Amino acid sequence: MKVYADRAPVALRQVLTDVLVVVWVYAWVRLGMMLFDLIQKLAVPGQQLEGAGDGLARNLGAAGDKIKGVPGVPDSVASPFTDAAGAATSLANAGREQQTIVHDLAWVLSVVIVVLPVLLVIAVWLPLRIRWMRSAGSAAQLRAVSAGRDLLALRALTTQPLKRLLRVDPEIAARWRRGDPDAVEALARLQLRSLGLH
């Protein structure tokens, strides 16, 4: 299987296209990572809410426990502190939920922004690249044998644009049917050249 063409202009075009695809994929991955980091900053208020809620719940709970430990003071005096500690815990839980939602949103948006453009370019570029590699690999094997030159000539007659065939010779098909070795060679070269091969 050939990866790049023999002829410099075609090989250069292939290398540039491959490099552009790699740069394209890298750029979208970097953009996805930047978007992830940017969205994650929206979780900072949730972190602060969690920290404040947990701290308040601890302090209020500790105050309620101290009041309960005072002899002669009824437990009902400590219950507002206990209730407030529960409310502060709910506040901390809301902060945790907000962070989870932001984290999930960051992942989803980052994956979408990376996957869609990368799939688009790969869906267009990869099949064309693989098709060329298979065709060029087969043509490279065929060019070494005389029967292969005949197959390349036949392939040129069936796939090359009429303008190219007429440039070779207006009577090229008739010459090929007669088995003219020069016509076979000219058609085989045309087919190889169209694939970027010598």
N, C-alpha and C positions, 0 to 999 in steps of 0.2 A: 504494500500500500504506500502510495506517495503522499507526503505531507505538503510539500511545496513544489511548484512548477520548476522546470529546468530553465526556462527563458526568464531573463532578469526582470523585464517589466511586469510580467504576470506574477512572478514570485514576490516582487516588491509590493505589489498591490495586495497579495494575500497576507504578507507579513504585516503590512499597515492595517489591514482590516482586522486581523487577529489581535494586534496591539490595541486598536480602538475598542474592540469588544471587551478586552481585559480592563481597559481604563474605564469603560462604561460601567461594567459590573462593580469595579472597585469604588467608583464615584457614588453609585447608588447605595452600596453597603455603608460607605462613610456617612452619606446623608441620612440613612436609616439610623445609624448609631448616634449621630448628632440630634436627630429628632427624639430618639429614646431619652437621651440625657436631658434635653430641653423639657420634655413632658414630665420627666421624673422630678423636676424642680417644683412642679405643681403639688407634689406630695409634702413639701416642707411645712405648709400650714397644718396638715394632718399630723406630722411628727410633733409639731409644737403643741397641738391640741392634745395629743396622746401624752406627751410629757407633762403638760400642765394638769391634765385630768388625773394622771397617776399620782403626781406629787400632792395634789389637793386631796385626793382620796386617802392617801397615806396619812397626811397631817390631820385630816378630820377624823379618820378612824382612830389614830393615836390619841387625839383629844377626847374622843368618846370613851376609849378604854381607860384613860386617866380619871375621867369623871366617874366612871363606874367603880373605880378602885377607891374612891373617897368614901370613908365610912359615914353613914347617915344620909348620904345623898341618894335620892331615889333614881332608879334606872331611867325613868321617864325624862330626866334632865339630859341624859346622854343620847336619847333617841334622835333629836334633831341633828346631832353630829353624825350619827350612824346613817341617817337618811341622806344627809348632804354628801357623805362619803360614797354612798351608792350612786347618787346623781353624778358625782365626779368620775366614778368608774364608767358610767354610761357615756360621759363626755370623752373619756380616753378611748373607749371602744369605737365611738364615732370617728375619732381621729385615725384609728387603725383601719377601719373600713374605707375611709377616704384614701389612705395610702394604697390599699389593695386595689381599689378601683383605678387609681392613677397608674399604678404599676401595670395592671392588665391592659389599660388603654395604651400605654407606651409601647408594650410588646406588640399589640395588634396593629397599631398604626405604623410602627417601624417595619414589621414584617410585610405589610401591604405595600408600603412605599418602596421596599427593596424588591419584592417578588414580582410585581406587575411589570416594571420596565425590564428587569433581567429576563423574565420569561418571554417577553415580547422580542427582545433582540436575539435570544437563543433560539426561539421558535423560527425566526427568519434565517439567521446566520448558520446555525448548526446543520440543518438538513442540506443546505446548499454546499456547505463545506464537506460534509460526509459524501454527498453525491459526487462532488469533484474528485475527492480522494479515491473513491472506488473506480470512477471512470478513468482517471489518470493512471491508477495502478494497473488496471486491466490493459490500457493502451500501451503502457511501458513494457508489459510482458509480451504483448503482441508484436511490437515493433521489431523485436529481435529475430522473428522467424518469417519466412516468405509467405506462408499461409496466413500469418497474422497481418501482414501488409495488405493482403486481399480483403480481410475482414475490416481493417481500418478504412480501406478505400470504399467498401460497401457502406460502412457507417457514415462516411463523409457524404456519400450520395444521398443518403436518407435523412441526415440531420442538418447538414450545412445549409445556410441560406442560399437561394438561387443566385444572388449577386456574386457571392464568393465562388460558386461553381462556374459561373460564366467567366469570371476573371481568370480562372485556371485555363479554361478552353470551352468555347461554346459547344463543341462536339465531345465533351468529356465523357458523357454517358455512353455514347456510341463507341468511343474508343475503349472504354472499360468493358463493354459487352464483348468486344472483339478480343479482349485479353491483352491489350496493348500494355507492356510492362511499364512504359513511361507514364501512361495515364494512371495505372495502379499506384505507382510511386508518387505521382503528383497529388492524387487524392489522399493517400496515406499521410503524406506530409501536411496536407491541409488539415486533416483531422487531428494530427499530433499538435500542430501549431495552434489550433483552436483551444486545445487543452493546456497550452503553455509548455509543451514538450518538444524536444529536438527530434 
